[in-house]
Amino acid sequence: MNPTVGTTDRIIGSLVSVGLLSLLVVPGGPARWFGLVGLVPLLAASGICFCRLFIRLGVRTCKV
């Protein structure tokens, strides 16, 4: 897998992930499930620098 996510997008993805993961501490309700969605950008965009959505859209922000 070639990297598709650049540094700026990794930082933004990390901030969004932390924001969504903070919803896990909300007691009960549907907001807690949105917190689990925060794992996706944290692992995909921030962790391995690869995003399938970027490939589908034809976007590459990583400098090769």
ZIZI-V877994 format. One record per pair of residues at least 24 apart in sequence whose ideal C-beta (glycine too) atoms are under 10 Angstrom apart, sorted by the first residue. I is the first residue (numbers start at 1). J is the second residue. Records with the same first field share a line. If there is no record, write none. Layout:
# ZIZI-V877994
I = J / J
This chain:
# ZIZI-V877994
1 = 48 / 49 / 50 / 52 / 55
2 = 49 / 50 / 55 / 60 / 62 / 64
3 = 48 / 49 / 50 / 51 / 54 / 60 / 61 / 62 / 63 / 64
4 = 44 / 45 / 48 / 49 / 50 / 51 / 52 / 53 / 54 / 55 / 57 / 59 / 60 / 61 / 62 / 64
5 = 41 / 44 / 45 / 46 / 47 / 48 / 49 / 50 / 51 / 53 / 54 / 59 / 60 / 61 / 62
6 = 45 / 49 / 54 / 59 / 60 / 61 / 62 / 63
7 = 49 / 61 / 62 / 63
8 = 61
9 = 41 / 45 / 46 / 49 / 51 / 54 / 59 / 61 / 62
10 = 41 / 45 / 46 / 47 / 49 / 51 / 61 / 62
11 = 45 / 46
12 = 41 / 45 / 46
13 = 38 / 40 / 41 / 42 / 43 / 44 / 45 / 46 / 47 / 49 / 51
14 = 41 / 42 / 45 / 46 / 47
15 = 41 / 46
16 = 41 / 42 / 45 / 46
17 = 41 / 42 / 43 / 44 / 45 / 46 / 47
18 = 42 / 46
